[in-house]
């Protein structure tokens, strides 16, 4: 296993010969065709990236993200046009924001004052959460690794190479013993997060990370943090049934990817049921 403590985002994501958990989840949710598509950064993705960076490396956060101080701009717009329901959608606001973004370096992104406040509320909620404190207490670790990159040294039995970049690892004597994954969400309650968990295939993410790193799946923890008031935090792990089912499906997906790598055609890259008649 190759381990990097400071691999940049650009360098990490450029390693397309290595299969990632995002690729595996995209295959599970749709197809290999969908997994190979490139997507532009959306406001939601930028917010998530900013939140993760703030949680893990404050210095890097201030290097990569600049706060667009827009409260006075919004107040001025509302003073002139009190009937406006969404001042951030006006031409005036977008013009100010465009000027600000043009002043940024190529590797920098902007976030609003509102988003900056949300991230700080989320961080305070997480660090004060009793469940998260219990995770730290229960694992005899002597180090914490944030955003370390791991690359397979050689192909596995499927002929595939893998890459993972856990949000946070609890480490004992240079060996990962537990994985923490920050998840921003609208609702951190059990019912709502369970829905997100299977919709976004977090079960496969946990199976993939644990398989690559050799960490037991019951030592993978999702820290769900609400991105809106009251900014509650809850910690979740995986039941034995969920662990078993996710690992079974992961091996099936690895086999699909392996066959596509060996024979990249529309038949091997399309929907799993694209080559047959399916009765509903």
N, C-alpha and C positions, 0 to 999 in steps of 0.2 A: 504494500500500500504506500502510495506517495502522499505525503502530508504537507500542505502549505498553509502558513499562518497569515500570509498577507497577499494572496492572489487577488488581483483586482476583479471587479464585477465583469468588466469587458473580457479579460483574459479567461475567466472561469466559463463564461457563457459561450466563448468562441470554441471550446473544446467539444465540437459536435460529434467527434468519433466516440465519445463517452455517453452512455445512456444515463439520463437524469430521472429523478422522481417525477418531475413535471411531464416528461415525455411518456413515462409509464402511465400516469394518470390520464393524460390525453388519449392514449390508446384505449384505455379501459372505458372512458366516457364516450368515445366516438370511433376513431380509427387511426392507423398510422399516418394516413394522408393528412388528417387534422393535426396530428402531433408534429409533423414536419413543417407546418405553416409558421411563418414569422408574423408576430403581432407587434404593433406599435405600442409604446407606453401609454396607458390611460391614466386619468387623474387618480383612479382607485389604486392602480399599481404604483404610481409615484408616492401616494400617501403611505401605502404599505411598506415600500422601500424606506421611506423617511422614518417611519415608526420603528422598523427593525434596526436601522442604523443608530437611531437615538438611544434605543435600549442597550445596544452593544458597544458602541464606541462614540462617545460624545464629541471627541476631537474630529473624527472622520465625518460625523454628522454636520458640523459647522463648516467643514471644507466642501462638502458635496451639496448641501442644501442652504439656500438663502431665503429668508423670510420676506415675502412681499407685504410690507406694512400698509395694508389697504383700509384700515378703519377710518382714517381721515378722508380718504377718497370716497368711500361709501357714504360717509356723513355729508360730504359736499354734494354728492349726487342726489341724496334724499332731500337735502335742503332746497335744491333747485327744482326737484321733481318728486314731491312727496307722494305722488300717486304710483310711483314705480314699486312693483312687488319684488322684483329681483334685480337690484342694482348691479350685481356682478355680471349680468347679461347685457348691460348697456354698451354702446359703442365707446362711451367715455372711459368706462372701467377697463374694457378690453384694450383700449389704446394705451392707458397707463401701464397695464400689465405687460403688454407687448414691449414697450420701451424698457421696462425693468428686465424682462427675460433676454432682451438683446444685449444687455450689459453683462450677462453671466458668461463664465468660461464654458468651454465645450462640455466639460464633464460635470457641470453644475445644473441643479434644477431648483425651481422656486416652489415654495409652499406659502399658503396664506397665513395670516395671523391666527385666524380661526383654527386652521389645521395644526398650527404650532401649539396652541392652547390645548387642543384635544390630545395631542401626543403626550404633553406633559401630564394631563389628568390621567391618561391611560398608564403612563409609567408609574405614577404615584400609587394608583390602584393595584398594579401588579406587585410592586415591591412590598406593599403592606398586606398582601393576601396571605392568610393563614395557611391555606393549602400549599402554596408555593414555598413558604417557609418550611413546611413539613418535608417537602421533597428534598430540599437542601440538607435538612437535619438527618433524614433517613439514609443518606448516601455518604459514606465515609470517603469524601473526595479531598484532594489536596491541591486541586487546580480547577480553573474554569476556562474553557476555550470557546470564544465567540467567533462565529463565521470562519472556522477553519475549513479548508477545502481538502477533500480526500479523493484520490484517483486510483482506480485499480491498476495494479502493477502488470497484470497479465490477464488475458481473457479467461472466463469461467467455462463451465461445461457447455454452455450455450454459445460459446465463442464471442461473448460480449464483454465490453469494458464499461465500467460504471463511474459516475462521479456524484458525490453528495457534499452538501455544505450546510450542516446543521446550524440552527440559530445559536444554540448554546449546548455545550457538552460539560458534564461533570466528570472530572478525570482523576484517576488515582494511579500514581506512578506511570504516567504517560499513556495509560489505557482508558478509553472512554467507558464509563459505567452507567451513564444515564444521559438521555437526550431530552432537551426542552425545546419546544417549538411555539413561538409566539403567533397567535391567531387573532387578528382584529375581527370583530363581528358586530352585528347590530344587537344581538341578544345572546348573552352567555348562559342563559338558563338551560337546564338539561334537555328539555324538549326541542328548543330551537337549535342548540348546538348539535344535538344528535342528527337533526335534519341536514345541517351544513356538513357534518362529518361524513355522511354517506353520499350526499350530493356532490361534494367536491373531492371525494375519494381520499380523505385523510387516512383511512385505514390502509390503503396501498402505500401512501407516503411513509407511514410508520414501518410497514413491513419492509419496504425498500431500504430505508435508512438503516434499520436494525440488521438486515441481511448483509449489507455492504460493510457495516462497522463491527459486526459480530456482537451486538448488544442485545440482550433479551428484550422481546417486545413489550413485556410488562414494565420495562424501565424507560419507556417512551411516554412523555407527558406533553399534552397540548395545553397551553396556557391561553384560554379564551378571554379576550379583553374587549369590553364594549367600547365602540368608538363614538358613542353619544352618551349623554347623561342618562343614568347615574354612573357610567363608567365602571360597572361591576367586573370583577375578574373571577373566573372559576377554572379549576384544574381538572383535566380528564386524562384517563389512561384507557387501555383496551382490555376487554374481557377475554377469557380463554377462547371462546367461540369466535370472536371477532379476529383474534390473532390467527387462529387456524385457517379461517376462511380467507383472510387477506393473503396469507403466505401461499395458500393453494392457488389463488387467482394470480398472484405475482408470478409464479412459475409458469402458468399458462400463457401469460402475456410475454414473458421472456422467450418462450418457445415461438410465439407469433412473430416477435421482433427478429429472432434468429432466422426464421424461414424467410422473412422479408429481406434481411441483409444478404442472404444467400441467393435470393431470386426476387429482386425488386420489380414487381409487376403490379398492375392495378388489382389483380386477384389477391395478392398477398398484402397490399397496402390499404385496401378499401375496408368497408364495414365487414364485421365478422360474418354477418349473414347475407352478404351481397351476392354470393355465388350460389344461392339456393332460393327456393320459394319458401317464405315464412308465413304460416297461418296464425292469425291473431284471434 
